[in-house]
């Protein structure tokens, strides 16, 4: 149980617990189906979440930040071109949606890339967490 909490991988946990690598996949799967082991894992995961201050509400908030990100919060554009907003002008909600900011210079040219987390994936995850859709109706894959 303790080894499973390291990376949530039953095969690797079984190997770390001393099972043979050849049979670790089967043993790991068998152990996860054991009611006492499964209960102990749930308790361990809840303790980890508490220590990390991970709550269902925090997860919902983070998904909402990504799902409702609006490009107008990061840049302005028009006939004069594109202008990125200063990073210190971004709030916590906007910053949470950013995956990467990259600046490249090549022979006097400058390019900047701002990449946001995927909105559709976040919207689907948020809808699932909130129970907005019957799982049988959601068929979109991302």
C-alpha positions as CSV (number, residue, x, y, z in Angstrom):
1,X,0.0,0.0,0.0
2,X,2.7,2.5,0.9
3,X,4.6,1.7,-2.3
4,X,1.4,2.3,-4.4
5,X,1.2,5.8,-2.9
6,X,4.6,6.7,-4.5
7,X,3.4,6.9,-8.1
8,X,-0.1,5.2,-8.2
9,X,1.4,2.4,-10.4
10,X,0.5,-1.1,-9.2
11,X,3.2,-2.9,-11.2
12,X,6.1,-0.7,-10.0
13,X,4.7,-0.8,-6.4
14,X,4.7,-4.6,-6.5
15,X,8.3,-4.6,-7.7
16,X,9.3,-2.1,-4.9
17,X,7.5,-4.3,-2.4
18,X,9.6,-7.3,-3.4
19,X,7.5,-9.1,-6.0
20,X,9.3,-10.5,-9.0
21,X,9.3,-8.2,-12.0
22,X,7.9,-11.0,-14.1
23,X,4.8,-11.4,-12.1
24,X,4.5,-7.8,-10.7
25,X,1.8,-6.7,-13.1
26,X,-0.5,-9.6,-12.1
27,X,0.3,-9.3,-8.4
28,X,-0.2,-5.5,-8.4
29,X,-3.6,-5.8,-10.1
30,X,-4.6,-8.6,-7.6
31,X,-3.6,-6.5,-4.6
32,X,-5.6,-3.5,-5.8
33,X,-8.7,-5.7,-6.0
34,X,-8.2,-6.7,-2.3
35,X,-10.7,-4.8,-0.2
36,X,-8.3,-4.2,2.7
37,X,-5.5,-3.0,0.4
38,X,-7.9,-0.7,-1.5
39,X,-9.2,0.7,1.7
40,X,-5.7,1.4,3.0
41,X,-4.8,3.1,-0.3
42,X,-7.9,5.4,0.0
43,X,-6.8,6.3,3.5
44,X,-3.3,7.0,2.4
45,X,-4.4,9.1,-0.6
46,X,-6.7,11.1,1.7
47,X,-3.8,11.8,4.1
48,X,-1.6,12.8,1.2
49,X,-4.3,15.1,-0.2
50,X,-4.7,16.7,3.3
51,X,-1.0,17.3,3.7
52,X,-0.8,18.9,0.3
53,X,-4.0,20.9,1.0
54,X,-5.6,19.4,-2.1
55,X,-9.4,19.6,-1.8
56,X,-12.2,18.9,-4.3
57,X,-12.9,22.7,-4.3
58,X,-9.3,23.6,-5.1
59,X,-9.4,21.2,-8.0
60,X,-12.7,22.6,-9.3
61,X,-11.3,26.1,-9.0
62,X,-8.2,25.2,-10.9
63,X,-10.2,23.5,-13.7
64,X,-12.5,26.6,-13.9
65,X,-9.4,28.9,-14.2
66,X,-8.3,26.9,-17.2
67,X,-11.7,26.3,-18.7
68,X,-12.7,30.0,-18.7
69,X,-9.4,31.5,-19.8
70,X,-9.9,34.3,-22.2
71,X,-7.2,35.3,-24.7
72,X,-8.2,39.0,-24.1
73,X,-6.7,38.7,-20.7
74,X,-3.3,38.0,-22.2
75,X,-3.0,40.2,-25.2
76,X,-4.6,43.0,-27.3
77,X,-4.6,43.0,-31.0
78,X,-5.9,45.0,-33.9
79,X,-4.8,46.9,-37.0
80,X,-1.6,48.1,-35.1
81,X,-0.6,44.5,-34.4
82,X,-0.4,42.3,-31.3
83,X,0.6,43.4,-27.8
84,X,1.1,41.0,-24.9
85,X,0.0,42.2,-21.5
86,X,2.7,42.5,-18.9
87,X,3.0,39.4,-16.7
88,X,2.6,41.5,-13.5
89,X,-0.8,42.6,-14.9
90,X,-2.1,39.1,-14.9
91,X,-4.0,37.8,-11.9
92,X,-3.9,34.4,-10.3
93,X,-6.7,33.1,-12.5
94,X,-4.9,34.1,-15.7
95,X,-1.5,32.8,-14.6
96,X,-3.0,29.4,-13.7
97,X,-4.1,28.9,-17.3
98,X,-0.6,29.4,-18.8
99,X,1.5,26.4,-19.8
100,X,4.4,28.1,-21.3
101,X,5.8,31.5,-22.4
102,X,8.7,31.3,-24.8
103,X,10.7,34.1,-26.5
104,X,13.0,33.4,-29.4
105,X,15.3,35.7,-31.2
106,X,16.8,34.9,-34.6
107,X,18.7,37.4,-36.8
108,X,17.1,40.4,-35.2
109,X,13.6,38.9,-35.4
110,X,11.8,38.3,-32.1
111,X,8.9,35.8,-31.6
112,X,6.9,35.2,-28.5
113,X,4.7,32.2,-27.9
114,X,2.2,32.0,-25.1
115,X,0.6,28.6,-24.7
116,X,-2.5,28.0,-22.5
117,X,-3.8,24.7,-21.1
118,X,-6.5,23.1,-23.3
119,X,-9.9,24.7,-22.6
120,X,-12.0,21.8,-24.0
121,X,-10.2,19.3,-21.8
122,X,-10.7,21.5,-18.8
123,X,-14.4,22.1,-19.6
124,X,-15.0,18.4,-20.0
125,X,-13.1,17.6,-16.7
126,X,-15.0,20.3,-14.9
127,X,-18.4,19.2,-16.2
128,X,-17.5,15.6,-15.1
129,X,-16.4,16.7,-11.7
130,X,-19.6,18.7,-11.2
131,X,-21.8,15.9,-12.6
132,X,-23.2,18.2,-15.3
133,X,-23.5,15.4,-17.9
134,X,-24.7,11.9,-17.8
135,X,-21.5,9.9,-18.4
136,X,-23.3,7.9,-21.1
137,X,-23.9,11.1,-23.1
138,X,-20.3,12.4,-23.1
139,X,-18.6,10.8,-26.1
140,X,-16.2,13.6,-27.1
141,X,-12.6,12.4,-26.9
142,X,-9.7,14.9,-26.5
